[in-house]
Amino acid sequence: MRRTWNLFVVGLLVCLLVSGTALAKVKITYWTGWGGEELEDLKVVIEEFHKANPDIEVETTTIFGAYEKLLTAIAGGRGPDVVSAVWASQLAGLAHHGALQPLDKYIEASSVVSPDDFFPAIWKSFQYQGHVWALAATTNTNFEAYNKEFFREVGLDPEAPPKTLKEFEDVIRKLTIWDSEGELVRLGYLPSGLLKWGYVFGGEWLNEETNEITADHPRNVAALQWLGDFWAEYGVEKLQKFSAGFGNYWSPNNPFMVGKLAIQNYGEWIESFRVRYNPSLDYGVFATPYPEGGRPNVTTFGGSVFAIPVGSKNPEAAWRFIEWITGPEGQKRLARVFTNMPPRADVARDPELLEEIPILKFGLSLLEGPNAFADSVPIPVWEQYLAELGRAEEAVTRGVAKPEEALKEVKAIIERELQKIQ
């Protein structure tokens, strides 16, 4: 009887211990911007976190239009514990509005995360007013992809893409095909994105020492002038008509994948596009060509980041999730899942990963260079700044505004907005 009683007590204690462990599990809510197949892939990676951290359960939800939705949820006390449905370019605005918790104390105590782990320019992009507000598990690089078959077709060396802007202009003309009625059949390239082209031409968008908005920097003006000249050469109406027939970028009808564009701006995800949309595509990549006085091997980077909103009910558990998924193991797994560059230098240089995904080697060469720029500047009105640059670019390329005047107007608008919120 005594032995039976002892066994019963031991069994009861074991049950209580297991039950207590289950009750101690912390559930954190995680809002992500990834959806569809990518969400399912992400959940597989999160299961690896669960195995390494059995006391934490991550409940994942996809949201869109995250910036405003996040602010509204936080203001109403309904925000998540952790979020990656925001871009690095939105950090300054979110931090300024008091929506995020700084991560400094967690980083200082961490044995997994330190500033030296990340590429310097990327680490800088996590900061605003002396604090770190988020960490990235993935990033991207920006470059040009070209169809080698089209190069051969017009007598260009498929292994020698253009380096200078003058060479690039000549290549675009050779690759462009017009029909007998003067309509475009294939366009060599359709340049866009004043932010990147400003950097390529040698410009800047913010003087971080003085915090001066430099939209009308002479090299930015030159970049916008070049974009306007391009549209004028090929014809605004013809380019608008031709580009109106482009399929969705994230689909099998992507204009580069179906041969409407011979060269297109991409990132390392082009390889996943090729596999999914056009497996027989023979393509190469090169850095955006630069003019005299410009910058060689420019790339811009960005992407979604992991942050802890103000009001998080479980910030310690949220940090453990961020620490793992932005750590070496999480980044390596996500690089494979999404074909994206790891923002940690040691992971990006991992020989096994580079052998497995060769396109990352080119992205790495750009990130390691001196001309890698974040796709934003650290001001709380960056989203509006970028929108105003887009309007200026459209006005100039459509022939209804002059570059210098358009960029002076952008500068004045953003300076007024900064004064309002400061």
Backbone hydrogen bonds, N-H to C=O, Kabsch-Sander energy under -0.5 kcal/mol:
donor,donor_aa,acceptor,acceptor_aa,energy
5,W,1,M,-2.5
6,N,2,R,-2.4
7,L,3,R,-2.3
8,F,4,T,-2.1
9,V,5,W,-2.4
10,V,6,N,-2.6
11,G,7,L,-2.6
12,L,8,F,-2.4
13,L,9,V,-2.5
14,V,10,V,-2.4
15,C,11,G,-2.3
16,L,12,L,-2.6
17,L,13,L,-2.4
18,V,14,V,-2.7
19,S,15,C,-2.9
20,G,16,L,-2.7
21,T,17,L,-2.3
22,A,18,V,-2.2
23,L,19,S,-2.4
24,A,20,G,-1.7
25,K,21,T,-0.5
25,K,22,A,-1.1
26,V,55,D,-3.2
28,I,26,V,-0.5
28,I,57,E,-2.9
30,Y,59,E,-2.9
31,W,82,V,-2.0
32,T,30,Y,-0.5
32,T,61,T,-2.9
38,E,35,G,-1.1
39,L,35,G,-0.8
40,E,36,G,-1.7
41,D,37,E,-2.3
42,L,38,E,-2.5
43,K,39,L,-2.3
44,V,40,E,-1.3
45,V,41,D,-1.5
46,I,42,L,-2.4
47,E,43,K,-1.7
48,E,44,V,-0.9
48,E,45,V,-0.8
49,F,45,V,-1.2
50,H,46,I,-2.2
51,K,47,E,-1.9
52,A,48,E,-1.7
53,N,49,F,-1.7
56,I,53,N,-2.1
57,E,26,V,-3.1
59,E,28,I,-3.1
59,E,57,E,-0.6
60,T,58,V,-0.7
61,T,30,Y,-2.6
63,I,32,T,-2.4
69,K,65,G,-1.7
70,L,66,A,-3.4
71,L,67,Y,-1.9
72,T,68,E,-2.4
73,A,69,K,-2.5
74,I,70,L,-2.7
75,A,71,L,-2.4
76,G,72,T,-1.5
77,G,74,I,-1.6
78,R,73,A,-3.7
79,G,73,A,-0.6
81,D,29,T,-1.5
82,V,29,T,-1.9
83,V,307,A,-2.6
84,S,31,W,-2.9
85,A,31,W,-0.7
86,V,305,V,-0.6
88,A,303,G,-2.3
90,Q,87,W,-2.0
91,L,88,A,-1.3
94,L,90,Q,-2.4
95,A,91,L,-3.2
96,H,92,A,-2.6
97,H,93,G,-1.8
98,G,95,A,-1.6
99,A,94,L,-2.7
101,Q,308,I,-2.8
103,L,132,V,-3.2
107,I,103,L,-2.4
108,E,104,D,-2.6
109,A,105,K,-1.2
110,S,106,Y,-0.7
110,S,107,I,-0.9
117,D,114,S,-1.8
118,F,115,P,-1.0
119,F,343,P,-1.9
123,W,119,F,-2.6
124,K,120,P,-2.2
125,S,121,A,-1.1
126,F,122,I,-0.5
126,F,123,W,-1.4
127,Q,124,K,-1.6
128,Y,131,H,-2.1
131,H,128,Y,-1.3
133,W,126,F,-2.5
133,W,131,H,-0.5
134,A,126,F,-0.5
135,L,306,F,-1.9
139,T,341,M,-2.1
140,N,302,G,-0.5
143,F,266,Y,-2.7
144,E,286,F,-2.7
145,A,264,Q,-2.8
146,Y,284,G,-2.6
147,N,262,A,-2.3
148,K,146,Y,-0.8
148,K,282,D,-2.2
149,E,282,D,-0.7
151,F,147,N,-1.6
152,R,148,K,-2.2
153,E,149,E,-2.1
154,V,150,F,-1.4
155,G,152,R,-1.5
156,L,151,F,-3.0
160,A,157,D,-1.8
165,L,290,Y,-2.1
168,F,164,T,-2.1
169,E,165,L,-2.6
170,D,166,K,-1.8
171,V,167,E,-2.3
172,I,168,F,-2.6
173,R,169,E,-2.0
174,K,170,D,-2.0
175,L,171,V,-2.1
176,T,172,I,-1.2
177,I,186,R,-2.9
179,D,183,E,-2.9
182,G,179,D,-1.9
185,V,177,I,-3.1
186,R,177,I,-1.7
187,L,260,K,-2.6
197,W,193,G,-2.1
198,G,194,L,-2.6
199,Y,195,L,-1.3
200,V,196,K,-2.4
201,F,197,W,-2.2
202,G,198,G,-0.5
202,G,199,Y,-1.0
203,G,198,G,-3.4
207,N,212,E,-2.8
208,E,206,L,-1.0
211,N,207,N,-2.4
212,E,207,N,-1.0
214,T,205,W,-1.4
217,H,214,T,-1.9
220,N,217,H,-1.0
221,V,217,H,-2.2
222,A,218,P,-2.1
223,A,219,R,-1.8
224,L,220,N,-2.4
225,Q,221,V,-2.3
226,W,222,A,-2.1
227,L,223,A,-2.1
228,G,224,L,-2.3
229,D,225,Q,-2.6
230,F,226,W,-2.2
231,W,227,L,-1.9
232,A,228,G,-2.0
233,E,229,D,-2.4
234,Y,230,F,-2.0
235,G,231,W,-1.5
239,L,235,G,-2.7
240,Q,236,V,-2.5
241,K,237,E,-2.5
242,F,238,K,-2.4
243,S,239,L,-2.8
244,A,240,Q,-1.6
245,G,242,F,-1.3
246,F,243,S,-1.7
247,G,253,N,-1.2
251,S,248,N,-0.8
251,S,249,Y,-0.9
254,N,251,S,-1.8
258,V,254,N,-1.9
259,G,256,F,-0.7
260,K,255,P,-2.3
261,L,255,P,-1.6
262,A,187,L,-2.1
263,I,188,G,-1.0
264,Q,145,A,-2.3
266,Y,143,F,-3.5
270,I,267,G,-2.0
271,E,268,E,-1.3
273,F,269,W,-2.0
274,R,270,I,-2.7
275,V,271,E,-2.3
276,R,272,S,-2.0
277,Y,273,F,-3.7
278,N,273,F,-0.7
278,N,274,R,-1.5
281,L,278,N,-2.2
283,Y,281,L,-0.7
284,G,146,Y,-2.2
286,F,144,E,-2.3
288,T,298,V,-0.6
290,Y,163,K,-1.4
294,G,291,P,-2.3
295,R,200,V,-2.5
299,T,371,N,-2.1
301,F,373,F,-2.0
305,V,86,V,-1.8
306,F,135,L,-3.6
307,A,83,V,-2.7
307,A,305,V,-0.5
310,V,99,A,-2.4
312,S,309,P,-1.6
318,A,314,N,-2.5
319,W,315,P,-2.5
320,R,316,E,-1.9
321,F,317,A,-1.8
322,I,318,A,-2.4
323,E,319,W,-3.5
324,W,320,R,-1.8
325,I,321,F,-2.7
326,T,322,I,-2.2
327,G,324,W,-0.8
330,G,324,W,-1.1
331,Q,327,G,-2.5
332,K,328,P,-2.0
333,R,329,E,-2.1
334,L,330,G,-2.3
335,A,331,Q,-2.3
336,R,332,K,-1.5
337,V,333,R,-1.9
338,F,334,L,-2.9
339,T,335,A,-1.3
340,N,335,A,-0.5
341,M,139,T,-1.1
345,A,117,D,-2.0
346,D,117,D,-0.7
348,A,344,R,-2.5
349,R,345,A,-1.6
350,D,347,V,-1.5
354,L,350,D,-2.4
355,E,351,P,-2.1
356,E,352,E,-1.8
357,I,353,L,-2.6
360,L,357,I,-1.9
361,K,358,P,-1.9
362,F,358,P,-0.6
362,F,359,I,-0.6
363,G,359,I,-1.4
364,L,360,L,-2.6
365,S,361,K,-1.8
366,L,362,F,-1.4
367,L,363,G,-2.5
368,E,364,L,-2.2
369,G,366,L,-1.0
372,A,369,G,-0.6
373,F,299,T,-2.8
373,F,371,N,-0.6
375,D,301,F,-2.2
379,I,377,V,-2.4
382,W,379,I,-1.4
385,Y,381,V,-2.4
386,L,382,W,-3.1
387,A,383,E,-1.8
388,E,384,Q,-2.7
389,L,385,Y,-2.2
390,G,386,L,-2.0
391,R,387,A,-2.0
392,A,388,E,-2.3
393,E,389,L,-2.6
394,E,390,G,-2.3
395,A,391,R,-2.4
396,V,392,A,-2.2
397,T,393,E,-2.7
398,R,394,E,-1.7
399,G,396,V,-1.4
400,V,395,A,-2.8
401,A,395,A,-0.7
406,A,402,K,-2.7
407,L,403,P,-2.3
408,K,404,E,-2.1
409,E,405,E,-1.9
410,V,406,A,-1.7
411,K,407,L,-2.4
412,A,408,K,-2.2
413,I,409,E,-2.4
414,I,410,V,-2.5
415,E,411,K,-2.2
416,R,412,A,-1.9
417,E,413,I,-2.0
418,L,414,I,-2.4
419,Q,415,E,-2.0
420,K,416,R,-1.9
421,I,417,E,-1.8
422,Q,418,L,-1.6
